[in-house]
Amino acid sequence: MALPALATVDELAAWMQREPDELPEGAALVLDTASAIVRTEARQRFTRGTTTVALAPREQVVRLPQRPVISVELVRVGPRVLGPDEYRVWRDELWFPLTVFGPVVVTYTHGYAEVPGDVRAIVLTLAGRVLTNPSDLRQESVGSVNVTYAAETIGASLAPIERDQLARYRPRAAVVGLNKGAAPW
């Protein structure tokens, strides 16, 4: 299933201070590609959806990868479906009062009602860079006019500052303790 772009062609035109019909035919493709790059970097879909995942619990907690979590429809441990009173949802985690063995299968709804503004800005900026410099030129000269593009304008890639801005959306890493109770060395 293809996910929708995180911004519209009309938004891209406004961002670039142009009329929508002034954009090239490939503007929608550029937005789809920029959206895919942002989703990959953030490891988030951003748009509302329902997902089923199988996860291993760690100390009676399962962290759901897509955020924000809107609702949990189903929690299954092995062949047994758990009732809502057998787990607690807290932010992007499921907490179990008893130790759970084996993978936990969770079906849940997640995502934002609207794409966060900073994410949309990154998609629009990336798409604008690609459309402004479609030939990936580093420098071009026409007569006495000389234009040099920044390294970030070459190729469809994120600038370091944009990666840093998307870092807050990435799922948090878990610290794994090995040989609990024993010396760490």
C-alpha positions in Angstrom: 0.0 0.0 0.0 1.5 3.3 -1.1 1.4 6.0 1.6 0.2 9.5 0.6 2.7 12.3 0.2 3.2 14.4 3.4 2.5 17.6 1.5 0.4 18.6 -1.5 1.4 20.1 -4.8 -0.6 23.3 -3.9 1.5 23.5 -0.6 4.7 23.0 -2.6 3.7 25.8 -5.0 2.9 28.1 -2.1 6.2 27.2 -0.4 8.2 27.9 -3.6 6.1 31.1 -4.2 4.7 30.0 -7.5 1.4 29.1 -9.0 0.6 25.4 -9.1 0.5 25.3 -12.9 4.1 26.8 -12.9 5.5 23.6 -11.3 6.8 20.8 -13.6 4.6 17.7 -14.3 6.8 15.7 -12.0 6.1 17.7 -8.9 3.8 15.1 -7.4 6.5 12.4 -7.9 9.1 14.6 -6.3 6.7 15.1 -3.3 6.2 11.3 -3.0 9.9 10.7 -3.1 10.7 13.4 -0.6 8.0 12.0 1.7 9.5 8.5 1.4 13.0 9.9 2.3 11.6 11.7 5.3 9.6 8.6 6.5 12.7 6.5 6.2 14.8 8.9 8.1 12.3 9.3 10.9 11.1 5.7 10.8 7.6 7.0 11.1 4.6 7.0 8.7 3.1 10.2 10.2 -0.3 9.7 8.5 -3.1 7.9 10.3 -3.2 4.2 9.8 -3.7 0.8 11.5 -0.8 -1.7 11.8 -0.3 -5.2 13.1 3.1 -6.0 14.6 4.7 -8.9 16.4 7.0 -7.7 19.1 9.1 -9.3 21.9 8.2 -8.0 25.4 11.0 -6.7 27.5 10.5 -6.6 31.2 6.7 -6.7 30.8 6.7 -3.8 28.3 6.2 -3.7 24.5 7.2 -0.5 22.7 5.0 0.1 19.6 7.1 1.5 16.7 4.6 3.9 15.1 3.5 7.0 17.0 1.4 8.6 18.3 -0.7 5.6 19.4 -4.4 6.4 19.1 -5.9 3.1 20.1 -5.1 -0.6 20.5 -7.6 -2.9 18.9 -6.1 -6.3 19.6 -3.4 -7.8 21.8 -2.6 -11.5 21.4 0.0 -13.6 23.2 0.3 -16.9 21.4 -3.2 -18.1 20.7 -4.7 -16.1 23.5 -6.4 -12.7 22.9 -5.9 -10.4 25.9 -8.7 -8.3 27.3 -8.2 -4.5 27.8 -7.9 -5.1 31.6 -4.8 -7.4 31.0 -2.6 -4.6 29.7 -2.2 -0.8 30.0 -1.4 1.6 27.2 1.0 4.4 28.1 2.1 6.7 25.3 3.7 4.3 22.7 4.0 1.3 25.1 2.0 -1.6 26.3 2.5 -2.6 30.0 1.6 -6.0 31.3 1.0 -6.7 35.0 2.3 -10.3 34.6 5.3 -11.7 32.8 4.5 -12.4 29.2 6.4 -15.1 27.4 6.8 -15.2 23.6 5.9 -12.6 20.9 3.1 -10.2 21.4 0.9 -9.5 18.3 -0.6 -6.0 18.5 -3.0 -4.3 16.1 -3.2 -0.6 16.7 -4.1 2.7 15.2 -1.4 5.4 15.1 -0.4 8.6 13.4 -1.2 12.3 13.3 -4.5 13.8 12.2 -2.4 16.3 10.3 1.2 16.0 9.3 3.4 18.0 11.9 4.4 21.3 10.5 8.1 20.7 10.9 7.9 17.4 9.0 5.8 19.1 6.2 8.5 21.9 6.0 11.3 19.4 5.6 9.4 17.6 2.8 8.6 20.9 1.0 12.2 22.1 1.4 13.6 18.9 0.0 11.1 18.8 -2.9 11.8 22.5 -3.6 15.6 21.8 -3.7 15.0 19.0 -6.2 12.8 21.1 -8.4 15.1 24.1 -8.3 18.1 22.1 -9.3 16.8 19.1 -11.2 20.1 18.5 -13.0 22.1 18.3 -9.8 24.4 21.1 -10.8 27.1 22.3 -8.5 27.7 25.5 -10.4 26.4 27.1 -13.6 27.3 30.3 -15.5 25.5 32.2 -18.2 27.4 35.3 -19.4 28.3 37.3 -16.3 25.9 35.5 -14.0 27.4 32.7 -11.9 25.3 30.6 -9.6 26.8 28.1 -7.1 24.4 25.7 -5.3 25.0 24.4 -1.8 26.0 20.7 -1.5 22.6 20.0 0.0 20.9 20.9 -3.3 22.7 18.0 -5.1 20.6 14.9 -5.2 17.4 14.1 -3.2 19.0 13.9 0.2 18.4 15.5 3.6 20.7 18.1 5.1 22.3 17.3 8.5 20.0 19.9 10.2 16.9 18.2 8.7 18.1 14.8 10.0 18.6 16.3 13.4 15.0 17.8 13.3 13.6 14.3 12.4 15.5 12.6 15.2 12.8 13.4 17.7 10.3 11.3 15.8 12.5 8.2 15.6 11.5 5.4 18.0 13.6 5.5 21.1 16.3 2.8 21.4 16.0 0.3 24.2 18.9 -0.5 26.4 19.4 -4.2 26.7 20.8 -5.6 29.9 22.7 -8.8 29.6 23.4 -11.2 32.5 21.2 -9.3 34.9 22.7 -9.3 38.3 26.2 -10.2 37.2 29.1 -7.8 36.8 29.0 -6.0 33.4 32.5 -7.3 32.5 
